[in-house]
């Protein structure tokens, strides 16, 4: 599966789970980089340091990660939702 198709599949997997929308929006809002600041970008995206941190904590530093599994994204958002509910 190509990178773009994988992204569409992952976003679709979250969209069909309305209970995870709040967690997903919260993660995006907390870690989104826009055109200003140190990391300039034309399009909003997740901060590079956040992505590096998440990939290392998810897969370990010894594994080269080229794509993220859709199931892992869903599990992470479920964890975020549960964590926020417990605080």
PyMOL Python script that loads the backbone (N, CA, C, O; Angstrom):
from pymol import cmd

cmd.read_pdbstr("""\
ATOM      1  N   UNK A   1       0.853  -1.171   0.000  1.00  0.00           N
ATOM      2  CA  UNK A   1       0.000   0.000   0.000  1.00  0.00           C
ATOM      3  C   UNK A   1       0.901   1.237   0.000  1.00  0.00           C
ATOM      4  O   UNK A   1       1.828   1.334   0.804  1.00  0.00           O
ATOM      5  N   UNK A   2       0.628   2.170  -0.893  1.00  0.00           N
ATOM      6  CA  UNK A   2       1.443   3.383  -0.967  1.00  0.00           C
ATOM      7  C   UNK A   2       1.234   4.258   0.263  1.00  0.00           C
ATOM      8  O   UNK A   2       0.260   4.091   0.996  1.00  0.00           O
ATOM      9  N   UNK A   3       2.159   5.195   0.483  1.00  0.00           N
ATOM     10  CA  UNK A   3       2.080   6.073   1.647  1.00  0.00           C
ATOM     11  C   UNK A   3       0.800   6.888   1.687  1.00  0.00           C
ATOM     12  O   UNK A   3       0.178   7.031   2.740  1.00  0.00           O
ATOM     13  N   UNK A   4       0.405   7.426   0.531  1.00  0.00           N
ATOM     14  CA  UNK A   4      -0.815   8.248   0.471  1.00  0.00           C
ATOM     15  C   UNK A   4      -2.057   7.391   0.733  1.00  0.00           C
ATOM     16  O   UNK A   4      -2.961   7.801   1.461  1.00  0.00           O
ATOM     17  N   UNK A   5      -2.090   6.214   0.141  1.00  0.00           N
ATOM     18  CA  UNK A   5      -3.224   5.310   0.350  1.00  0.00           C
ATOM     19  C   UNK A   5      -3.290   4.861   1.809  1.00  0.00           C
ATOM     20  O   UNK A   5      -4.377   4.734   2.372  1.00  0.00           O
ATOM     21  N   UNK A   6      -2.133   4.622   2.417  1.00  0.00           N
ATOM     22  CA  UNK A   6      -2.068   4.237   3.831  1.00  0.00           C
ATOM     23  C   UNK A   6      -2.619   5.354   4.710  1.00  0.00           C
ATOM     24  O   UNK A   6      -3.345   5.095   5.670  1.00  0.00           O
ATOM     25  N   UNK A   7      -2.269   6.604   4.379  1.00  0.00           N
ATOM     26  CA  UNK A   7      -2.775   7.745   5.130  1.00  0.00           C
ATOM     27  C   UNK A   7      -4.292   7.841   5.022  1.00  0.00           C
ATOM     28  O   UNK A   7      -4.974   8.060   6.023  1.00  0.00           O
ATOM     29  N   UNK A   8      -4.818   7.677   3.818  1.00  0.00           N
ATOM     30  CA  UNK A   8      -6.273   7.718   3.610  1.00  0.00           C
ATOM     31  C   UNK A   8      -6.941   6.597   4.395  1.00  0.00           C
ATOM     32  O   UNK A   8      -7.985   6.813   5.011  1.00  0.00           O
ATOM     33  N   UNK A   9      -6.359   5.414   4.382  1.00  0.00           N
ATOM     34  CA  UNK A   9      -6.904   4.272   5.126  1.00  0.00           C
ATOM     35  C   UNK A   9      -6.904   4.552   6.627  1.00  0.00           C
ATOM     36  O   UNK A   9      -7.872   4.244   7.321  1.00  0.00           O
ATOM     37  N   UNK A  10      -5.809   5.140   7.126  1.00  0.00           N
ATOM     38  CA  UNK A  10      -5.703   5.440   8.554  1.00  0.00           C
ATOM     39  C   UNK A  10      -6.721   6.491   8.965  1.00  0.00           C
ATOM     40  O   UNK A  10      -7.406   6.332   9.975  1.00  0.00           O
ATOM     41  N   UNK A  11      -6.824   7.565   8.191  1.00  0.00           N
ATOM     42  CA  UNK A  11      -7.809   8.617   8.496  1.00  0.00           C
ATOM     43  C   UNK A  11      -9.222   8.036   8.440  1.00  0.00           C
ATOM     44  O   UNK A  11     -10.051   8.338   9.298  1.00  0.00           O
ATOM     45  N   UNK A  12      -9.494   7.212   7.441  1.00  0.00           N
ATOM     46  CA  UNK A  12     -10.808   6.574   7.337  1.00  0.00           C
ATOM     47  C   UNK A  12     -11.111   5.687   8.532  1.00  0.00           C
ATOM     48  O   UNK A  12     -12.251   5.625   8.993  1.00  0.00           O
ATOM     49  N   UNK A  13     -10.088   4.998   9.033  1.00  0.00           N
ATOM     50  CA  UNK A  13     -10.277   4.127  10.202  1.00  0.00           C
ATOM     51  C   UNK A  13     -10.634   4.926  11.448  1.00  0.00           C
ATOM     52  O   UNK A  13     -11.349   4.431  12.319  1.00  0.00           O
ATOM     53  N   UNK A  14     -10.144   6.152  11.537  1.00  0.00           N
ATOM     54  CA  UNK A  14     -10.497   7.011  12.670  1.00  0.00           C
ATOM     55  C   UNK A  14     -11.872   7.637  12.444  1.00  0.00           C
ATOM     56  O   UNK A  14     -12.656   7.766  13.384  1.00  0.00           O
ATOM     57  N   UNK A  15     -12.166   8.023  11.213  1.00  0.00           N
ATOM     58  CA  UNK A  15     -13.455   8.659  10.922  1.00  0.00           C
ATOM     59  C   UNK A  15     -14.642   7.748  11.203  1.00  0.00           C
ATOM     60  O   UNK A  15     -15.714   8.234  11.565  1.00  0.00           O
ATOM     61  N   UNK A  16     -14.478   6.451  11.045  1.00  0.00           N
ATOM     62  CA  UNK A  16     -15.586   5.528  11.311  1.00  0.00           C
ATOM     63  C   UNK A  16     -15.717   5.202  12.798  1.00  0.00           C
ATOM     64  O   UNK A  16     -16.568   4.402  13.187  1.00  0.00           O
ATOM     65  N   UNK A  17     -14.883   5.816  13.621  1.00  0.00           N
ATOM     66  CA  UNK A  17     -14.937   5.638  15.078  1.00  0.00           C
ATOM     67  C   UNK A  17     -15.161   6.994  15.751  1.00  0.00           C
ATOM     68  O   UNK A  17     -14.215   7.588  16.269  1.00  0.00           O
ATOM     69  N   UNK A  18     -16.400   7.487  15.750  1.00  0.00           N
ATOM     70  CA  UNK A  18     -16.679   8.813  16.320  1.00  0.00           C
ATOM     71  C   UNK A  18     -16.201   8.978  17.763  1.00  0.00           C
ATOM     72  O   UNK A  18     -15.913  10.096  18.187  1.00  0.00           O
ATOM     73  N   UNK A  19     -16.114   7.888  18.519  1.00  0.00           N
ATOM     74  CA  UNK A  19     -15.660   7.994  19.915  1.00  0.00           C
ATOM     75  C   UNK A  19     -14.202   8.435  20.004  1.00  0.00           C
ATOM     76  O   UNK A  19     -13.761   8.886  21.061  1.00  0.00           O
ATOM     77  N   UNK A  20     -13.446   8.312  18.912  1.00  0.00           N
ATOM     78  CA  UNK A  20     -12.042   8.705  18.910  1.00  0.00           C
ATOM     79  C   UNK A  20     -11.803  10.099  18.315  1.00  0.00           C
ATOM     80  O   UNK A  20     -10.671  10.583  18.318  1.00  0.00           O
ATOM     81  N   UNK A  21     -12.843  10.738  17.813  1.00  0.00           N
ATOM     82  CA  UNK A  21     -12.677  12.038  17.172  1.00  0.00           C
ATOM     83  C   UNK A  21     -12.114  13.077  18.131  1.00  0.00           C
ATOM     84  O   UNK A  21     -11.223  13.842  17.761  1.00  0.00           O
ATOM     85  N   UNK A  22     -12.615  13.112  19.336  1.00  0.00           N
ATOM     86  CA  UNK A  22     -12.137  14.092  20.318  1.00  0.00           C
ATOM     87  C   UNK A  22     -10.664  13.893  20.632  1.00  0.00           C
ATOM     88  O   UNK A  22      -9.910  14.862  20.721  1.00  0.00           O
ATOM     89  N   UNK A  23     -10.248  12.637  20.800  1.00  0.00           N
ATOM     90  CA  UNK A  23      -8.838  12.346  21.076  1.00  0.00           C
ATOM     91  C   UNK A  23      -7.976  12.735  19.882  1.00  0.00           C
ATOM     92  O   UNK A  23      -6.896  13.303  20.052  1.00  0.00           O
ATOM     93  N   UNK A  24      -8.445  12.435  18.686  1.00  0.00           N
ATOM     94  CA  UNK A  24      -7.698  12.775  17.477  1.00  0.00           C
ATOM     95  C   UNK A  24      -7.548  14.270  17.301  1.00  0.00           C
ATOM     96  O   UNK A  24      -6.466  14.755  16.970  1.00  0.00           O
ATOM     97  N   UNK A  25      -8.623  15.001  17.519  1.00  0.00           N
ATOM     98  CA  UNK A  25      -8.575  16.465  17.414  1.00  0.00           C
ATOM     99  C   UNK A  25      -7.658  17.036  18.484  1.00  0.00           C
ATOM    100  O   UNK A  25      -6.904  17.974  18.224  1.00  0.00           O
ATOM    101  N   UNK A  26      -7.719  16.476  19.684  1.00  0.00           N
ATOM    102  CA  UNK A  26      -6.844  16.937  20.763  1.00  0.00           C
ATOM    103  C   UNK A  26      -5.374  16.739  20.443  1.00  0.00           C
ATOM    104  O   UNK A  26      -4.559  17.626  20.696  1.00  0.00           O
ATOM    105  N   UNK A  27      -5.023  15.571  19.883  1.00  0.00           N
ATOM    106  CA  UNK A  27      -3.632  15.302  19.503  1.00  0.00           C
ATOM    107  C   UNK A  27      -3.204  16.272  18.402  1.00  0.00           C
ATOM    108  O   UNK A  27      -2.115  16.842  18.461  1.00  0.00           O
ATOM    109  N   UNK A  28      -4.055  16.456  17.408  1.00  0.00           N
ATOM    110  CA  UNK A  28      -3.710  17.390  16.335  1.00  0.00           C
ATOM    111  C   UNK A  28      -3.536  18.807  16.867  1.00  0.00           C
ATOM    112  O   UNK A  28      -2.574  19.491  16.515  1.00  0.00           O
ATOM    113  N   UNK A  29      -4.445  19.240  17.697  1.00  0.00           N
ATOM    114  CA  UNK A  29      -4.383  20.604  18.237  1.00  0.00           C
ATOM    115  C   UNK A  29      -3.130  20.804  19.092  1.00  0.00           C
ATOM    116  O   UNK A  29      -2.520  21.872  19.060  1.00  0.00           O
ATOM    117  N   UNK A  30      -2.751  19.788  19.847  1.00  0.00           N
ATOM    118  CA  UNK A  30      -1.596  19.902  20.734  1.00  0.00           C
ATOM    119  C   UNK A  30      -0.265  19.898  20.000  1.00  0.00           C
ATOM    120  O   UNK A  30       0.696  20.517  20.456  1.00  0.00           O
ATOM    121  N   UNK A  31      -0.197  19.207  18.870  1.00  0.00           N
ATOM    122  CA  UNK A  31       1.102  18.964  18.242  1.00  0.00           C
ATOM    123  C   UNK A  31       1.189  19.428  16.791  1.00  0.00           C
ATOM    124  O   UNK A  31       2.122  19.052  16.082  1.00  0.00           O
ATOM    125  N   UNK A  32       0.239  20.233  16.342  1.00  0.00           N
ATOM    126  CA  UNK A  32       0.247  20.702  14.963  1.00  0.00           C
ATOM    127  C   UNK A  32       1.173  21.890  14.793  1.00  0.00           C
ATOM    128  O   UNK A  32       1.180  22.805  15.616  1.00  0.00           O
ATOM    129  N   UNK A  33       1.951  21.875  13.731  1.00  0.00           N
ATOM    130  CA  UNK A  33       2.835  22.987  13.393  1.00  0.00           C
ATOM    131  C   UNK A  33       2.203  23.713  12.216  1.00  0.00           C
ATOM    132  O   UNK A  33       1.853  23.095  11.211  1.00  0.00           O
ATOM    133  N   UNK A  34       2.060  25.025  12.345  1.00  0.00           N
ATOM    134  CA  UNK A  34       1.511  25.821  11.251  1.00  0.00           C
ATOM    135  C   UNK A  34       2.629  26.635  10.610  1.00  0.00           C
ATOM    136  O   UNK A  34       3.804  26.340  10.829  1.00  0.00           O
ATOM    137  N   UNK A  35       2.298  27.628   9.845  1.00  0.00           N
ATOM    138  CA  UNK A  35       3.279  28.415   9.100  1.00  0.00           C
ATOM    139  C   UNK A  35       4.227  29.235   9.950  1.00  0.00           C
ATOM    140  O   UNK A  35       5.285  29.620   9.451  1.00  0.00           O
ATOM    141  N   UNK A  36       3.920  29.523  11.184  1.00  0.00           N
ATOM    142  CA  UNK A  36       4.783  30.355  12.019  1.00  0.00           C
ATOM    143  C   UNK A  36       5.736  29.532  12.855  1.00  0.00           C
ATOM    144  O   UNK A  36       5.738  28.303  12.786  1.00  0.00           O
ATOM    145  N   UNK A  37       6.530  30.200  13.628  1.00  0.00           N
ATOM    146  CA  UNK A  37       7.421  29.524  14.562  1.00  0.00           C
ATOM    147  C   UNK A  37       8.715  29.068  13.929  1.00  0.00           C
ATOM    148  O   UNK A  37       9.058  29.474  12.818  1.00  0.00           O
ATOM    149  N   UNK A  38       9.432  28.218  14.651  1.00  0.00           N
ATOM    150  CA  UNK A  38      10.746  27.752  14.219  1.00  0.00           C
ATOM    151  C   UNK A  38      10.626  26.850  12.993  1.00  0.00           C
ATOM    152  O   UNK A  38      11.375  27.004  12.028  1.00  0.00           O
ATOM    153  N   UNK A  39       9.687  25.912  13.033  1.00  0.00           N
ATOM    154  CA  UNK A  39       9.483  25.000  11.908  1.00  0.00           C
ATOM    155  C   UNK A  39       8.441  25.603  10.983  1.00  0.00           C
ATOM    156  O   UNK A  39       7.245  25.536  11.267  1.00  0.00           O
ATOM    157  N   UNK A  40       8.878  26.187   9.888  1.00  0.00           N
ATOM    158  CA  UNK A  40       7.943  26.802   8.950  1.00  0.00           C
ATOM    159  C   UNK A  40       7.462  25.765   7.943  1.00  0.00           C
ATOM    160  O   UNK A  40       8.233  24.936   7.459  1.00  0.00           O
ATOM    161  N   UNK A  41       6.180  25.831   7.642  1.00  0.00           N
ATOM    162  CA  UNK A  41       5.580  24.880   6.723  1.00  0.00           C
ATOM    163  C   UNK A  41       4.449  25.557   5.971  1.00  0.00           C
ATOM    164  O   UNK A  41       3.752  26.414   6.514  1.00  0.00           O
ATOM    165  N   UNK A  42       4.276  25.169   4.731  1.00  0.00           N
ATOM    166  CA  UNK A  42       3.150  25.681   3.957  1.00  0.00           C
ATOM    167  C   UNK A  42       1.828  25.103   4.454  1.00  0.00           C
ATOM    168  O   UNK A  42       0.807  25.789   4.492  1.00  0.00           O
ATOM    169  N   UNK A  43       1.872  23.840   4.830  1.00  0.00           N
ATOM    170  CA  UNK A  43       0.675  23.142   5.269  1.00  0.00           C
ATOM    171  C   UNK A  43       0.839  22.718   6.724  1.00  0.00           C
ATOM    172  O   UNK A  43       1.933  22.336   7.140  1.00  0.00           O
ATOM    173  N   UNK A  44      -0.235  22.783   7.496  1.00  0.00           N
ATOM    174  CA  UNK A  44      -0.142  22.305   8.886  1.00  0.00           C
ATOM    175  C   UNK A  44       0.227  20.819   8.903  1.00  0.00           C
ATOM    176  O   UNK A  44      -0.241  20.043   8.069  1.00  0.00           O
ATOM    177  N   UNK A  45       1.064  20.440   9.855  1.00  0.00           N
ATOM    178  CA  UNK A  45       1.479  19.046   9.998  1.00  0.00           C
ATOM    179  C   UNK A  45       1.888  18.808  11.447  1.00  0.00           C
ATOM    180  O   UNK A  45       2.076  19.757  12.209  1.00  0.00           O
ATOM    181  N   UNK A  46       2.020  17.569  11.815  1.00  0.00           N
ATOM    182  CA  UNK A  46       2.480  17.254  13.155  1.00  0.00           C
ATOM    183  C   UNK A  46       3.951  17.614  13.292  1.00  0.00           C
ATOM    184  O   UNK A  46       4.727  17.439  12.353  1.00  0.00           O
ATOM    185  N   UNK A  47       4.331  18.113  14.448  1.00  0.00           N
ATOM    186  CA  UNK A  47       5.721  18.522  14.696  1.00  0.00           C
ATOM    187  C   UNK A  47       6.664  17.334  14.549  1.00  0.00           C
ATOM    188  O   UNK A  47       6.358  16.234  15.010  1.00  0.00           O
ATOM    189  N   UNK A  48       7.803  17.552  13.911  1.00  0.00           N
ATOM    190  CA  UNK A  48       8.773  16.485  13.650  1.00  0.00           C
ATOM    191  C   UNK A  48       9.285  15.852  14.936  1.00  0.00           C
ATOM    192  O   UNK A  48       9.466  14.635  14.993  1.00  0.00           O
ATOM    193  N   UNK A  49       9.523  16.659  15.974  1.00  0.00           N
ATOM    194  CA  UNK A  49      10.022  16.090  17.234  1.00  0.00           C
ATOM    195  C   UNK A  49       8.965  15.222  17.907  1.00  0.00           C
ATOM    196  O   UNK A  49       9.295  14.230  18.557  1.00  0.00           O
ATOM    197  N   UNK A  50       7.698  15.592  17.754  1.00  0.00           N
ATOM    198  CA  UNK A  50       6.618  14.776  18.309  1.00  0.00           C
ATOM    199  C   UNK A  50       6.539  13.435  17.569  1.00  0.00           C
ATOM    200  O   UNK A  50       6.411  12.383  18.195  1.00  0.00           O
ATOM    201  N   UNK A  51       6.615  13.479  16.251  1.00  0.00           N
ATOM    202  CA  UNK A  51       6.568  12.248  15.456  1.00  0.00           C
ATOM    203  C   UNK A  51       7.745  11.342  15.830  1.00  0.00           C
ATOM    204  O   UNK A  51       7.563  10.139  16.019  1.00  0.00           O
ATOM    205  N   UNK A  52       8.946  11.912  15.938  1.00  0.00           N
ATOM    206  CA  UNK A  52      10.126  11.112  16.308  1.00  0.00           C
ATOM    207  C   UNK A  52       9.931  10.474  17.678  1.00  0.00           C
ATOM    208  O   UNK A  52      10.243   9.298  17.863  1.00  0.00           O
ATOM    209  N   UNK A  53       9.420  11.236  18.634  1.00  0.00           N
ATOM    210  CA  UNK A  53       9.166  10.710  19.977  1.00  0.00           C
ATOM    211  C   UNK A  53       8.153   9.573  19.936  1.00  0.00           C
ATOM    212  O   UNK A  53       8.380   8.516  20.525  1.00  0.00           O
ATOM    213  N   UNK A  54       7.025   9.788  19.238  1.00  0.00           N
ATOM    214  CA  UNK A  54       5.975   8.764  19.185  1.00  0.00           C
ATOM    215  C   UNK A  54       6.479   7.490  18.519  1.00  0.00           C
ATOM    216  O   UNK A  54       6.188   6.391  18.989  1.00  0.00           O
ATOM    217  N   UNK A  55       7.236   7.627  17.419  1.00  0.00           N
ATOM    218  CA  UNK A  55       7.735   6.439  16.724  1.00  0.00           C
ATOM    219  C   UNK A  55       8.728   5.675  17.578  1.00  0.00           C
ATOM    220  O   UNK A  55       8.711   4.444  17.593  1.00  0.00           O
ATOM    221  N   UNK A  56       9.591   6.384  18.287  1.00  0.00           N
ATOM    222  CA  UNK A  56      10.571   5.694  19.137  1.00  0.00           C
ATOM    223  C   UNK A  56       9.888   5.005  20.310  1.00  0.00           C
ATOM    224  O   UNK A  56      10.252   3.881  20.656  1.00  0.00           O
ATOM    225  N   UNK A  57       8.907   5.653  20.927  1.00  0.00           N
ATOM    226  CA  UNK A  57       8.227   5.007  22.051  1.00  0.00           C
ATOM    227  C   UNK A  57       7.335   3.862  21.591  1.00  0.00           C
ATOM    228  O   UNK A  57       7.117   2.912  22.343  1.00  0.00           O
ATOM    229  N   UNK A  58       6.816   3.937  20.366  1.00  0.00           N
ATOM    230  CA  UNK A  58       5.949   2.874  19.853  1.00  0.00           C
ATOM    231  C   UNK A  58       6.747   1.671  19.348  1.00  0.00           C
ATOM    232  O   UNK A  58       6.419   0.523  19.650  1.00  0.00           O
ATOM    233  N   UNK A  59       7.797   1.950  18.577  1.00  0.00           N
ATOM    234  CA  UNK A  59       8.494   0.867  17.879  1.00  0.00           C
ATOM    235  C   UNK A  59       9.916   0.619  18.369  1.00  0.00           C
ATOM    236  O   UNK A  59      10.519  -0.388  17.999  1.00  0.00           O
ATOM    237  N   UNK A  60      10.467   1.511  19.193  1.00  0.00           N
ATOM    238  CA  UNK A  60      11.850   1.364  19.646  1.00  0.00           C
ATOM    239  C   UNK A  60      12.812   2.023  18.672  1.00  0.00           C
ATOM    240  O   UNK A  60      12.520   2.147  17.482  1.00  0.00           O
ATOM    241  N   UNK A  61      13.953   2.441  19.182  1.00  0.00           N
ATOM    242  CA  UNK A  61      14.881   3.194  18.356  1.00  0.00           C
ATOM    243  C   UNK A  61      15.624   2.329  17.339  1.00  0.00           C
ATOM    244  O   UNK A  61      16.175   2.860  16.375  1.00  0.00           O
ATOM    245  N   UNK A  62      15.651   1.027  17.530  1.00  0.00           N
ATOM    246  CA  UNK A  62      16.411   0.177  16.626  1.00  0.00           C
ATOM    247  C   UNK A  62      15.635  -0.184  15.358  1.00  0.00           C
ATOM    248  O   UNK A  62      16.225  -0.687  14.402  1.00  0.00           O
ATOM    249  N   UNK A  63      14.344   0.059  15.334  1.00  0.00           N
ATOM    250  CA  UNK A  63      13.530  -0.300  14.171  1.00  0.00           C
ATOM    251  C   UNK A  63      13.395   0.891  13.234  1.00  0.00           C
ATOM    252  O   UNK A  63      12.971   1.969  13.651  1.00  0.00           O
ATOM    253  N   UNK A  64      13.752   0.701  11.979  1.00  0.00           N
ATOM    254  CA  UNK A  64      13.552   1.759  10.985  1.00  0.00           C
ATOM    255  C   UNK A  64      12.069   1.777  10.609  1.00  0.00           C
ATOM    256  O   UNK A  64      11.534   0.772  10.141  1.00  0.00           O
ATOM    257  N   UNK A  65      11.416   2.902  10.809  1.00  0.00           N
ATOM    258  CA  UNK A  65       9.981   3.012  10.555  1.00  0.00           C
ATOM    259  C   UNK A  65       9.758   3.846   9.309  1.00  0.00           C
ATOM    260  O   UNK A  65      10.160   5.008   9.248  1.00  0.00           O
ATOM    261  N   UNK A  66       9.116   3.247   8.317  1.00  0.00           N
ATOM    262  CA  UNK A  66       8.780   3.999   7.111  1.00  0.00           C
ATOM    263  C   UNK A  66       7.300   4.307   7.059  1.00  0.00           C
ATOM    264  O   UNK A  66       6.900   5.322   6.489  1.00  0.00           O
ATOM    265  N   UNK A  67       6.480   3.450   7.644  1.00  0.00           N
ATOM    266  CA  UNK A  67       5.045   3.708   7.726  1.00  0.00           C
ATOM    267  C   UNK A  67       4.552   3.302   9.106  1.00  0.00           C
ATOM    268  O   UNK A  67       5.158   2.474   9.786  1.00  0.00           O
ATOM    269  N   UNK A  68       3.469   3.888   9.489  1.00  0.00           N
ATOM    270  CA  UNK A  68       2.855   3.588  10.774  1.00  0.00           C
ATOM    271  C   UNK A  68       1.622   2.733  10.507  1.00  0.00           C
ATOM    272  O   UNK A  68       0.849   3.015   9.593  1.00  0.00           O
ATOM    273  N   UNK A  69       1.446   1.701  11.300  1.00  0.00           N
ATOM    274  CA  UNK A  69       0.291   0.820  11.132  1.00  0.00           C
ATOM    275  C   UNK A  69      -0.984   1.523  11.553  1.00  0.00           C
ATOM    276  O   UNK A  69      -1.020   2.204  12.578  1.00  0.00           O
ATOM    277  N   UNK A  70      -2.029   1.357  10.759  1.00  0.00           N
ATOM    278  CA  UNK A  70      -3.326   1.949  11.055  1.00  0.00           C
ATOM    279  C   UNK A  70      -3.829   1.497  12.414  1.00  0.00           C
ATOM    280  O   UNK A  70      -4.354   2.300  13.186  1.00  0.00           O
ATOM    281  N   UNK A  71      -3.671   0.226  12.704  1.00  0.00           N
ATOM    282  CA  UNK A  71      -4.122  -0.324  13.983  1.00  0.00           C
ATOM    283  C   UNK A  71      -3.419   0.364  15.159  1.00  0.00           C
ATOM    284  O   UNK A  71      -4.028   0.590  16.205  1.00  0.00           O
ATOM    285  N   UNK A  72      -2.140   0.693  14.981  1.00  0.00           N
ATOM    286  CA  UNK A  72      -1.393   1.380  16.035  1.00  0.00           C
ATOM    287  C   UNK A  72      -1.944   2.783  16.287  1.00  0.00           C
ATOM    288  O   UNK A  72      -2.008   3.228  17.434  1.00  0.00           O
ATOM    289  N   UNK A  73      -2.339   3.475  15.230  1.00  0.00           N
ATOM    290  CA  UNK A  73      -2.917   4.820  15.383  1.00  0.00           C
ATOM    291  C   UNK A  73      -4.225   4.731  16.158  1.00  0.00           C
ATOM    292  O   UNK A  73      -4.467   5.525  17.066  1.00  0.00           O
ATOM    293  N   UNK A  74      -5.065   3.769  15.802  1.00  0.00           N
ATOM    294  CA  UNK A  74      -6.350   3.594  16.488  1.00  0.00           C
ATOM    295  C   UNK A  74      -6.116   3.245  17.959  1.00  0.00           C
ATOM    296  O   UNK A  74      -6.777   3.797  18.838  1.00  0.00           O
ATOM    297  N   UNK A  75      -5.187   2.339  18.230  1.00  0.00           N
ATOM    298  CA  UNK A  75      -4.889   1.965  19.621  1.00  0.00           C
ATOM    299  C   UNK A  75      -4.355   3.157  20.408  1.00  0.00           C
ATOM    300  O   UNK A  75      -4.709   3.343  21.573  1.00  0.00           O
ATOM    301  N   UNK A  76      -3.494   3.973  19.767  1.00  0.00           N
ATOM    302  CA  UNK A  76      -2.957   5.157  20.441  1.00  0.00           C
ATOM    303  C   UNK A  76      -4.068   6.141  20.784  1.00  0.00           C
ATOM    304  O   UNK A  76      -4.090   6.678  21.892  1.00  0.00           O
ATOM    305  N   UNK A  77      -4.986   6.387  19.860  1.00  0.00           N
ATOM    306  CA  UNK A  77      -6.086   7.313  20.144  1.00  0.00           C
ATOM    307  C   UNK A  77      -7.010   6.756  21.218  1.00  0.00           C
ATOM    308  O   UNK A  77      -7.546   7.520  22.021  1.00  0.00           O
ATOM    309  N   UNK A  78      -7.207   5.447  21.248  1.00  0.00           N
ATOM    310  CA  UNK A  78      -7.990   4.842  22.327  1.00  0.00           C
ATOM    311  C   UNK A  78      -7.293   5.057  23.667  1.00  0.00           C
ATOM    312  O   UNK A  78      -7.945   5.350  24.670  1.00  0.00           O
ATOM    313  N   UNK A  79      -5.966   4.912  23.685  1.00  0.00           N
ATOM    314  CA  UNK A  79      -5.199   5.144  24.906  1.00  0.00           C
ATOM    315  C   UNK A  79      -5.309   6.603  25.341  1.00  0.00           C
ATOM    316  O   UNK A  79      -5.517   6.878  26.522  1.00  0.00           O
ATOM    317  N   UNK A  80      -5.173   7.539  24.404  1.00  0.00           N
ATOM    318  CA  UNK A  80      -5.297   8.975  24.723  1.00  0.00           C
ATOM    319  C   UNK A  80      -6.670   9.265  25.313  1.00  0.00           C
ATOM    320  O   UNK A  80      -6.783   9.974  26.313  1.00  0.00           O
ATOM    321  N   UNK A  81      -7.713   8.715  24.695  1.00  0.00           N
ATOM    322  CA  UNK A  81      -9.081   8.919  25.184  1.00  0.00           C
ATOM    323  C   UNK A  81      -9.224   8.396  26.609  1.00  0.00           C
ATOM    324  O   UNK A  81      -9.792   9.069  27.468  1.00  0.00           O
ATOM    325  N   UNK A  82      -8.707   7.194  26.857  1.00  0.00           N
ATOM    326  CA  UNK A  82      -8.777   6.594  28.188  1.00  0.00           C
ATOM    327  C   UNK A  82      -7.965   7.409  29.198  1.00  0.00           C
ATOM    328  O   UNK A  82      -8.422   7.647  30.316  1.00  0.00           O
ATOM    329  N   UNK A  83      -6.772   7.833  28.808  1.00  0.00           N
ATOM    330  CA  UNK A  83      -5.903   8.635  29.686  1.00  0.00           C
ATOM    331  C   UNK A  83      -6.601   9.943  30.070  1.00  0.00           C
ATOM    332  O   UNK A  83      -6.599  10.331  31.238  1.00  0.00           O
ATOM    333  N   UNK A  84      -7.195  10.616  29.088  1.00  0.00           N
ATOM    334  CA  UNK A  84      -7.879  11.876  29.364  1.00  0.00           C
ATOM    335  C   UNK A  84      -9.086  11.672  30.271  1.00  0.00           C
ATOM    336  O   UNK A  84      -9.397  12.534  31.093  1.00  0.00           O
ATOM    337  N   UNK A  85      -9.769  10.537  30.129  1.00  0.00           N
ATOM    338  CA  UNK A  85     -10.937  10.259  30.977  1.00  0.00           C
ATOM    339  C   UNK A  85     -10.528  10.016  32.427  1.00  0.00           C
ATOM    340  O   UNK A  85     -11.310  10.284  33.339  1.00  0.00           O
ATOM    341  N   UNK A  86      -9.319   9.515  32.653  1.00  0.00           N
ATOM    342  CA  UNK A  86      -8.852   9.210  33.995  1.00  0.00           C
ATOM    343  C   UNK A  86      -8.281  10.416  34.727  1.00  0.00           C
ATOM    344  O   UNK A  86      -8.122  10.385  35.948  1.00  0.00           O
ATOM    345  N   UNK A  87      -7.968  11.489  33.980  1.00  0.00           N
ATOM    346  CA  UNK A  87      -7.357  12.668  34.617  1.00  0.00           C
ATOM    347  C   UNK A  87      -8.365  13.537  35.272  1.00  0.00           C
ATOM    348  O   UNK A  87      -8.012  14.565  35.851  1.00  0.00           O
TER     349      UNK A  87
END
""", "prot")
cmd.dss("prot")
cmd.show_as("cartoon", "prot")
cmd.util.cbc("prot")
cmd.orient("prot")
